[in-house]
Amino acid sequence: MHIVHSINDLRHTLQGAACRAFVPTMGNLHEGHLKLMRMARTAADQRATASPQNAGKAMTVASIFVNRLQFAPHEDFDSYPRTFERDCEQLKANGCDVVFAPTEKDLYPEPQVFKVHPPAELADILEGAFRPGFFVGVSTVVHKLFNVVQPDIAMFGKKDYQQLMVIRRMVQQMALPIEIIGGETERANDGLALSSRNGYLSVEERAEAVQLSLALKTMIAKVKEGLTSSKLNIAAIEEHAMQTLRERGWQPDYMTVRKQHDLSPVSKITTDPLVVLGAARLGKTRLIDNLEII
Ligand code: PAF
């Protein structure tokens, strides 16, 4: 496995690759990332072997870069866990050919004044409402990473549901020739969605953290009940979930039912596929999760 830091070295290393599959990360990897890495390996190999002249020329790339642009000044940029050596070992064991780990100077040699601004109706809601500028930072770095890696396929976890949607729309609107694949959320045995930020939780908070996904499951049960009985009160379902978490000591930002295709609110009975999404602070740690209603 190659480990490269500069854009030039990366381009040089990837020369001749017939198919490139890419997993962007901020490091501190967990099973969710590693599963995306294995998916990238399989997808790249399948694509390359589909055309015999390309067999063996598939390359998988993971980036490790904690992107300052997507952190607000009061957020955890400085304390975000950096576990580079362990990450590299895990990537190697899971089919990664190249780790791209630029420094800030490598990726942003001068202030990044050209930025990608996703549309407000997608990026200023939910996460974007509570983390202003977050999706500008994410879209800008992902667009830049796409330019330097030039992947055919890129993998993103569904745990960051809105992020996946923003990236899909960016790729579609900018006509980037990249297939975006969403990986299912990986969960601990008790149901807590895996996240790099789970490491911030104390033992007591870790035991409590599963309540976020349990609250989402309760919301799903109530939505299904409402759809069947034609008595759907979304506002009451959302408020009940918020209140349940508050009573347990959480500070919820949102617990909401949305349409899967554009994350718009649900105002009446619908046959559109739905998703429940939540974000809440437990102590000092902000957790997010979502579940599609199927
Ligand atoms: O999901 C993440 O880890 C980050 O938002 C990403 C996509 C690597 C961009 O910095």
Residues whose N, C-alpha, C, O or C-beta is under 5 A from the ligand:
A	BS01	PAF	P24 T25 M26 F65 N67 V138 V141
